[in-house]
Amino acid sequence: MSPEAPGIPARLASRFDLAEGLAIITLSLDRDFGFRPGQNATLWLTHRGRTVPRPYSIASSPSQPRRLEFYLNLVAEGQMTPSLWDPEVIQALKAGDDRTSLAVTGPKGRFCLDPHDRRDLVFVASGTGLAPFMSMIRQLDEDSRTDPDFRPRRIYLVHGVRHPAHLGYRKELEALASVSIGNPESRLGLVYLPTVSQPHLDPAWEGLKGRAESLLQCDAESGRHRPRLEATVSEMLCVLLRPETHAVYVCGHPGTVSNTVRILTVRGYVPNKDVMSERYFPERSGAHRITAAAEPGL
């Protein structure tokens, strides 16, 4: 391990490619890494004598402290992800080559659920901004089944992508939604609302169409121009969602975050109190995240 790469040594346990430039990777750690759902870890990749650190949101549950999962998008000009797509680097990591290594430090970040907030939850994600919500949903699902004091609540998850193939974790989320809503004894109800902004790329897609934040738009004029499915879901959310009953968390592309906050502010939501956000910025130096509005009390 290079002296420039501090933290907990990590091994590449698995890699699953969902589409070109989009993958879920799992790291196995030598010791526990404690974190809260919504936080990020910094990955340190050493290869050919060069060490590069980059922060990424954790998608796995804290109940597995020696297994960290990340949902990553390839940034062609980035300093970290091109290496994670390089067959030579992947092979070296799998082979345990001493010249190529991974380590993890952290956690960092305040994009976490307020444990004292009892409201139902609305998660709005674009692209790989789904990652922190997967960690939250997984822990909430575990708690709902094991904690006798868990308060029943519902989650509305809106995930916006360009192409259906980019709907990471789709099968897992569909299964959880089916079980949680179909079981009257379940204390956690998940409503999964995936939406595709470029449906022409896959004519077989019959689900929701449009950007994630568009489903929160209550404008009657725009509603008249929407297909019936999108209009129905939007009407449902407009009727249900109130700052008194639902806390909103949004993560992903800056445009998704800004538009969601703007739409909800008009409806009485207060940033930093009722709507919390984290923006992902794909840049030449890699994918960075800036917490624009964190939950209160942290």
N, C-alpha and C positions, 0 to 999 in steps of 0.2 A: 504494500500500500504506500503510495506516495505520501511524504510528509505534508504535501499541500492539500491532501484530501482527508480532512478530519472526520470524526463521527463514527457511525456503526458500519462495519463492512457489510456489503450486500451482494447477493448472487442473483443472477437472472433465472428465476424459477420457471417462468412461462411467458409466452408472447402469443397473442391472438390478433391477427390482422382482420379488421372488419371490412375495410375497403382500402384502395390505394391511398397511402399517406395517413391512415387512421388505424390505431392499434391500442390494445389493452395489454400492458405489461405487468407482471407480478414479480416482486423482489422478495427474496428470502433473507432474513437478517440473522446475525449471530446472537443478538440479545434484544430484549424488549424495546419497543419504540412506542411510548405512550403519546396519545394525541386526542383531540376532540374532533368529532365530525365537522367538516367544513374547513379544517386547517390544512396547511400545505407543508410539505417536506422539501428540503433542498437536496437534489441529487448531485453528487460529485462524480464525474466520469473522468478517469485517467486513461489516456491512450497515447502511445508514442511520446511519452515524456511530458504531455500537456494535460493539465487538469482544468475542467470546466464545471462550475456549479450553476444550477438552475432550479428555481422553485416550481413545484407542481402540486396541485391539489390532490389530496388522497381520496381515492374512491372506495377503499375497503373499510370495513367496520373496525373500531378500536378493540373489539373482542379478540382480534387476531393480531397481537402486538409484534409478532415476528414475521408478518406477511403484509406487505404494502402493495396496493394495486393502484395503477395510474392509467388514465385515459388520455392518450397523447395524439396530437395532430402534428404531422410533419411540417416544419417551417423551413422552406428550401434554403433561405439565407441565414438560418439560425445557427447557433454555435453548439447546441446540444442535440436536438432531434435528428439532424442529418447523420450523426454518428450512430444513433440508435436504430437507424435504418440501413446502416452500412453492414453488409454481410460479413466483412472481415472483423468488425468490432463485435458483432453478435456471436460469431463463431469463437472469438477469443474469450468472450465472457462465459460462454457455455463450457469452454474447455478449461477454464480456470487459469488462463495465462496470466502470470504475475505482472506483465507489462500493461495489462488492460484490466481495470478494476472499477467497481462502483462502491460508493459509500453514501450514507444518508445522515443529514443533520436536521435539527429542528425539534419540535414543530414550531411553526409560526402562523400568525393570522388570527383575526377576530371575527371572521365570517362564520359564526357558530350560532346555534339555536339558543335563545334565552331560556334557561331551565325554569324560570318563574312565569313564563308566558304560557297561558293555558289555551290560547286561541287555536283554531284549526289553521292549517298551513297551506300556503300556495307557493310552489316552487316554479320559477320561470327560468328556463335554461336555453342557451343557444350553443350548438356544437359541443365541444368538450367542456363547456361550463356545466355540464351535467355531473361531472365528477364529484364535487362536494356534496351534491344532493344524494348521490348513491350512498355515500358514507352515512349521511343523516338517515335516509330511509332504511338502510340495513340495520342500524342501531335501534331505530324506533320499532322496527318489526321484531327484533330480538326482545326488546324491553316489553313490548305488548304481550309477548307470549310467556315471559318469565317473571316479570315484576308485578306482584299482586297490587301494588299501588298505582299502576299505570292508568292514567286517565284516558278514556276513549277519545279519539280524535280522528279527523279526516285530513288527508293530504291530496291536493290537486297539483299534479305535476304536468307542466306544459314544456315540451321539449321541441325546439325548432331546429331543423337542419335543412340543407339544400336538397338532399337526395335520400330516399328511404334506406339505402344501404348505410347511411351515416347515423342511423338511429341506434347508437350503442346501448347495450343492455336491454334491448327491446323485449326479448323473450323473457328475461327475468322479471321485468316490470309488468309485462302482460300477465304473467303467471301470478305474481303477487296481487295485482289488481283483481284478477278473477277470484282468487281465494279469499281476499280480504272483504270484497264487496259481497261475494256469494255466501259467506259464512256469517249468519246472524250473531254468532258468539264472538266474532273477531272484534278486538278493541281498537284496531287500526284499519281504517278504510283508505285505500289508495285509488284515486281516479287518475288514470294515465291518459294524457292527451298529446300524442306526438303529431307534429305538423310539418309539412314539407313545403319549402318556399319555391322550389323549381320542379313541380310535378311533371312537367313535360319531359324531363330526363328519364322518367319511368312511367309510361302510360298505364301500367298495371296498378299504380297506387290509387286506392279508392278512399283513403282516409282524409284527414283535415289538410287544408292547403293554406299557405301563407306563413308569414313570420310569426314567431311565438307571441310577441306583444300584441299582435293584431287581434288575438282572441279576447283581450281585455278591453278592447275599444268598444264603448257603448254608444257611439255616434249613430243615431237612427238613420241619417242620410247614407253613411257608408254601409250600414247594414243592409240597405235595400239592394245594393250591388253585389252582395256576397251570395255564393251558392248556399243552399238551404242548410247543409251540415254545419258550415262555419258560422252562419247566422244563428243557428240553434244553440251551439256551444257558447257563443259570445253572449247571447241572451241569458243563458243559464248562469254564466259567471257574473254577469252584470247584476242579476237578481240576488245571487248568493253572497258575493264578496262585499264586506263592509269592514272598515278598520276596527270596529268594535268586536267583530267575530273572527276575522281572518288576518293573520300576519303574512306578509309577502316577502319572499327572498328571491332575488334575481341575480343570475351569474352568467357571464359570457361576453359576447362582443359588445364593445362600448355603445353601439347604436341600440342594441337590444336593451341594455341597462338604462340608457338615457330616455328612450321612448317609453319604457315601462314605468319609470319613475314619474315622467310627465303625465302619462295617462292616469295613473293612480292618484297623483297629487290633486288633479282636477276633481277626483271623486272623494276627496277628504283625507287621503292617506298622508301621513307626515313622514318625510325621509328621516332615517335614523331611529324612528320610533315604530312605525307601522310597516315600512318597506325598507329592507336592508339589501345592499347590493355589493357585488364584487365584479370588477371589469377585467377581462383578459385582453392584453395587448400583444398581438403577434408583431414582432419587430425584427429587424435585421440581426439583433443580438440574441434573439430567442423569444420565447413566450413568457412575458412577465405578467404579474397580476398586481393591481392596486385596489385596495379596499376603499371604495368610495363612501360607503355608509355601513358601519358595523352595528351589531345589535347593542342595545343599552346595557349598562351594568357590567361591562367587562373592562 
